[in-house]
Amino acid sequence: MASTAGAVAVMGAGAWGTSLAKVLAEALEGTGAQIRLWARRSDVAEQINATRYNPAYLPGTLLPPGIRATAEAAEALDGVTTVLLGVPAQNLRSNLEQWAPLIADGATLVSLAKGIELGTLMRMSQVIVSVTGVDMSQVAVISGPNLASEIAECQPTATVVACSDSGRAVALQRMLNTGYFRPYTNSDVVGTEIGGACKNVIALACGMAAGVGLGENTAAAIITRGLAEIMRLGIALGAKGATLAGLAGVGDLVATCTSPHSRNRSMGERLGRGASMQAALEGKDGHVVEGVTSCESVLALASSYDVEMPLTDAVHRVCHKGLSVDDAMALLLGRSTKPE
């Protein structure tokens, strides 16, 4: 594939990566820009190119002709100055180690993953800097109430493009702006990432509550108290409260905790109905449920800053320590009363 000045690479052809490739192709239509979508599996890339559909991850969505899929990272990254990284959080480091030599100097690297790395307890932007050695000003994060299936259907939503370099943030904002997808810029990378990583864990709790038959009052309480613990951790790490009260915090939290399209909420619901962890994971159709891993790394990060996160702790105990969902709910609902 020849080098194209107007090419953008999306590394990861899961539901989120594919839906953002579609947004880019529609936003940049008529500019001559090519959207290169890297797929881990060659059969997925071949199917996208042959049919303009990605049935494995985004069934039923016709993709614009401006998208070209490939299973070769060198092909996807050749001459590209904007790279969107759409692989799961725990796989980002290993993939980037292979891709780093292929990335152009000065490129803008955009994290689409929502999680905290196990072991290092790094946010995704920190992983990117650690592996590639780029300046943090070259790293941006996209996060918000962005369920991939709804974006693919062109349902209106908004998102946050966070970057310490306002010029790069604005360039990405323009690149992603469509009639249905509205990006807002923000300089608070930490807050945007913490909101995205933690909300998946709270969504698991919401799903568990629904699975055992609890209703809207419980869901509202979990979302509200979940936001409180996300804000405690975020502020301890230097995030701005306004970020977590906005699209990347409350917005993403509400969407993920309430939607049947949310993989984390659906996983929690299966657990609440009595499925084992193994059975619940097997029902996820090949999609990664980030919250199952994130609850462990988020809890460890909170502990290192002496931040109390009881909901995250309860989810962690269910997912990794064998606690039953019924006992987890009793634990949360039976906590001692205190001022809010």
QUIVENMO-V327054 format. One record per backbone hydrogen bond with DSSP energy under -0.5 kcal/mol. NH is the residue of the N-H (numbers start at 1). CO is the residue of the C=O. If there is no record, write none. Layout:
NH&CO / NH&CO
//
This chain:
4&78 / 7&4 / 8&34 / 9&82 / 10&36 / 11&9 / 11&84 / 12&10 / 12&38 / 18&14 / 19&15 / 20&16 / 21&17 / 22&18 / 23&19 / 24&20 / 25&21 / 26&22 / 27&23 / 28&24 / 29&26 / 31&28 / 33&28 / 35&66 / 36&8 / 36&34 / 37&35 / 37&68 / 38&10 / 38&36 / 39&70 / 45&41 / 46&42 / 47&43 / 48&44 / 49&45 / 50&46 / 51&47 / 52&47 / 52&48 / 53&47 / 54&58 / 57&54 / 58&54 / 61&58 / 62&60 / 63&52 / 67&64 / 68&35 / 70&37 / 73&71 / 76&72 / 77&73 / 78&74 / 80&77 / 81&7 / 83&108 / 84&9 / 85&83 / 85&110 / 86&11 / 86&84 / 91&88 / 92&88 / 92&89 / 95&91 / 96&92 / 97&93 / 98&94 / 98&95 / 99&95 / 100&96 / 102&99 / 103&99 / 103&100 / 104&80 / 107&104 / 108&81 / 109&107 / 109&138 / 110&83 / 110&108 / 111&109 / 111&140 / 112&85 / 113&85 / 115&113 / 117&122 / 120&118 / 121&117 / 124&115 / 127&123 / 128&124 / 129&125 / 130&126 / 131&127 / 132&128 / 133&129 / 138&135 / 139&136 / 140&109 / 141&162 / 142&111 / 143&160 / 146&144 / 150&147 / 151&147 / 152&148 / 153&149 / 154&151 / 155&150 / 157&180 / 159&182 / 160&143 / 161&184 / 162&141 / 162&160 / 163&186 / 164&139 / 166&164 / 169&165 / 170&166 / 171&167 / 172&168 / 173&169 / 174&170 / 175&171 / 176&172 / 177&173 / 178&176 / 178&181 / 182&157 / 182&180 / 183&181 / 184&159 / 186&161 / 189&187 / 192&188 / 193&189 / 194&190 / 195&191 / 196&192 / 197&193 / 198&194 / 199&195 / 200&196 / 201&198 / 202&198 / 203&199 / 204&200 / 205&201 / 206&202 / 207&203 / 208&204 / 209&205 / 210&206 / 211&207 / 212&208 / 213&210 / 214&209 / 219&215 / 220&216 / 221&217 / 222&218 / 223&219 / 224&220 / 225&221 / 226&222 / 227&223 / 228&224 / 229&225 / 230&226 / 231&227 / 232&228 / 233&229 / 234&230 / 235&231 / 236&232 / 237&233 / 238&235 / 239&234 / 243&240 / 244&240 / 245&241 / 246&243 / 249&243 / 249&246 / 250&244 / 251&246 / 252&247 / 253&249 / 254&250 / 255&251 / 256&252 / 257&253 / 258&254 / 259&255 / 262&259 / 266&262 / 267&263 / 268&264 / 269&265 / 270&266 / 271&267 / 272&268 / 273&269 / 274&271 / 275&270 / 280&276 / 281&277 / 282&278 / 283&279 / 284&281 / 285&282 / 287&284 / 290&288 / 292&289 / 293&289 / 293&290 / 294&290 / 295&291 / 296&293 / 297&293 / 298&294 / 299&295 / 300&296 / 301&297 / 302&298 / 303&299 / 304&300 / 305&301 / 305&302 / 306&303 / 307&302 / 313&309 / 314&310 / 315&311 / 316&312 / 317&313 / 318&314 / 319&315 / 320&316 / 321&316 / 321&317 / 323&317 / 328&324 / 329&325 / 330&326 / 331&327 / 332&328 / 333&329 / 334&330 / 335&332
//
